[in-house]
Amino acid sequence: MNIAELSKQFYELYDGPGQAPRLYFAPGRVNLIGEHTDYNGGFVLPCALQYGTWLMMRKRSDNLLQFASANFVGKAVYDPSPGYVKHQVSWINYPLGIFSQFDQLKVSLTGFDMLFSGDIPNSAGLSSSASIEMVTAYALASMLNVTSLGMIDLVKLAKRSENEFIGVNCGIMDMFAVGMGSADHAIFLNCLTLEYKRVPFILKGYTLVIANTNKQRVLADSKYNERVDECREAMDAIKAHIPVNLLGEIGFMQFFKIQEVIEDERVRRRARHVISENQRVLNAVSCLYKNDMLQFGALMNASHESLRDNYEVTGIELDTLVEEAQKINGVIGSRMTGAGFGGCTVSIVKDDIVEKFIHEVGDRYKLRTGLTASFYIAKVSDGVREISSESI
Ligand code: GLA
């Protein structure tokens, strides 16, 4: 990202006297394992990426909110006086929802001029929306000096915004990874208690490669909410037999003893995924501590299989990318990452075959699906932060 270029654009959009803007950055995230477990109170193991969203922002003397993005033409002007409602320019609803949450907390707000710029591919399952939400929340708290809100409060606030303002019943994983990420570490998070541990994730001799299916996602939000409902349905059946509220609280053996109480076979498979995936996260964390990357990769493969067969959120494009990746000698694990229904895969690939991997998987994917995949080399990076003013 070219800061001088962003600054030039800022002054072109927002002229007039005013204080110098400040610059903030929030990363995207990739989830290594623990998919569709967060809203079930389970475990996840994501990490923050070097890709993300920059926000250049300056206070105004009135209460208008001005939104612009280096990725789109023009700007949107929003007057919050009548209250916060969704805007027709869909991307601005992500920062707008955050303003609405601050307003609900009775934080005294002013107007702002804002310029966003991002390099996370949209709708790829790498949390571009959580990145916009967290950069806005962090920048707002910082510029308004709201010291009562710590990082975990901002993470919870961003989740509420996504649930209430955007209308997606997501869990807390994305915001948590974006807020709490740390270079060379994965975050092992218990989504029920929010206890977490940063686990060293340094791939000696291996590279983390993300591959984007570039499949247009259709109805992904409604299919996601449908899975959330199916998990609730599974819980309704289980609750009558054991005193728990969420699938993530149920142990592997415990589930296998009582799974028949879920009458609907499809719903039972959804629960089976969540409970087995939860166990896989625990095993994956112990692999990291033992430096057993081969077993870690095998768990990634098993995770994909369960997401494909039990949870049914993969589809032909993700399955093809994963199948082709797993065929290559030197790939120790490959799986879909994020919500699914399109989006990206994540693979652990031996350093010296990364080029070959990109060519071969890309070619075979194109041949089988007609689509061109994009590849990114992931660098595990820090969470949301202010970029020092000297660099502006
Ligand atoms: C999306 C959601 C997350 C999580 C994943 C699936 O990224 O935003 O909360 O549920 O899907 O693991």
Residues whose N, C-alpha, C, O or C-beta is under 5 A from the ligand:
A	BS01	GLA	G34 E35 H36 T37 D38 C170 G171 I172 M173 D174 G338 A339
